[in-house]
Amino acid sequence: MKLFGSLTSPYVRKLRVIASELALPVTLYESAALEDPADLIAANPLGKVPALVIGDGSVLYDSPVIAAYLLSLVPGQPLLPESGMAHWHARTTEALVDGMLDAAIVLRFNQVGGVTSGMWVDRQFRAIDRGLAALAGRVGDGTTYAELCAVVACEYLDLRWPQIDWRAHATLKAVHERLADRPSLAGSRPA
Ligand SMILES: N[C@@H](CCC(=O)N[C@@H](CS)C(=O)NCC(=O)O)C(=O)O
């Protein structure tokens, strides 16, 4: 399977981590989304990464859809409960992480455009702060999608917004210390 992506995209990294954890054959195909490459636009009309080309040639996007697809390929996979409220709680944790990443990306694009203050910027930082507090209560001692996504999100904050002190949340710090060296995470970390 071919994954349109970039080395720094946290959405892409979530999927690379899942693929590694589940030993799925996913190959990263680097694509600079902001340059609107024709093959990416053909795969995903939104022009965003990630997009996954699967065996029959069809394309899946965006990251929660791709994550669900990858998980569905491995019956009994240990990362995300397949049914019941535990499933929906885990999916909500995924949405929480994705929402924090969305806020961080909005901030990043604003920063690149020279916008570093104002109501919209403050709003994103507040969302991330509240998201971290909520996420801290949703991770535990396991090695599930929730903890892996949490590490990806926290490291993305280190990359782009190092002033955000997510390590102040003891559970996030502990999860990071416990999982950061896992091959799935170490092998997908942006240089
Ligand atoms: N909701 C999407 C977000 C994907 C996204 O925003 N990707 C960024 C890279 S980190 C991108 O391709 N941005 C290009 C653009 O917004 O045009 C997902 O979960 O896949």
The ligand as a Tripos MOL2 file, in Angstrom:
@<TRIPOS>MOLECULE
LIG
   20    19     1     0     0
SMALL
NO_CHARGES

@<TRIPOS>ATOM
      1 N1         -8.0790   15.8180    8.6380 N.3       1 LIG1
      2 C1         -6.9530   15.4640    7.8040 C.3       1 LIG1
      3 C2         -5.8710   16.5240    7.9630 C.3       1 LIG1
      4 C3         -4.7340   16.3180    6.9820 C.3       1 LIG1
      5 C4         -3.8570   17.5730    6.8600 C.2       1 LIG1
      6 O1         -4.2460   18.6750    7.2430 O.2       1 LIG1
      7 N2         -2.6600   17.3640    6.3100 N.am      1 LIG1
      8 C5         -1.7540   18.4690    6.0790 C.3       1 LIG1
      9 C6         -0.3140   18.0450    6.3310 C.3       1 LIG1
     10 S1          0.0260   17.8410    8.0320 S.3       1 LIG1
     11 C7         -1.8620   18.8820    4.6350 C.2       1 LIG1
     12 O2         -1.7910   18.0500    3.7610 O.2       1 LIG1
     13 N3         -2.0690   20.1780    4.3990 N.am      1 LIG1
     14 C8         -2.1460   20.7140    3.0790 C.3       1 LIG1
     15 C9         -3.3360   21.6070    2.9220 C.2       1 LIG1
     16 O3         -4.0370   21.8790    3.9250 O.co2     1 LIG1
     17 O4         -3.5930   22.0290    1.8010 O.co2     1 LIG1
     18 C10        -6.4490   14.0730    8.1950 C.2       1 LIG1
     19 O5         -6.6710   13.6500    9.3470 O.co2     1 LIG1
     20 O6         -5.8840   13.3680    7.3500 O.co2     1 LIG1
@<TRIPOS>BOND
     1     1     2 1
     2     2     3 1
     3     2    18 1
     4     3     4 1
     5     4     5 1
     6     5     6 2
     7     5     7 1
     8     7     8 1
     9     8     9 1
    10     8    11 1
    11     9    10 1
    12    11    12 2
    13    11    13 1
    14    13    14 1
    15    14    15 1
    16    15    16 2
    17    15    17 1
    18    18    19 2
    19    18    20 1
@<TRIPOS>SUBSTRUCTURE
     1 LIG1         1 GROUP 0 **** ****
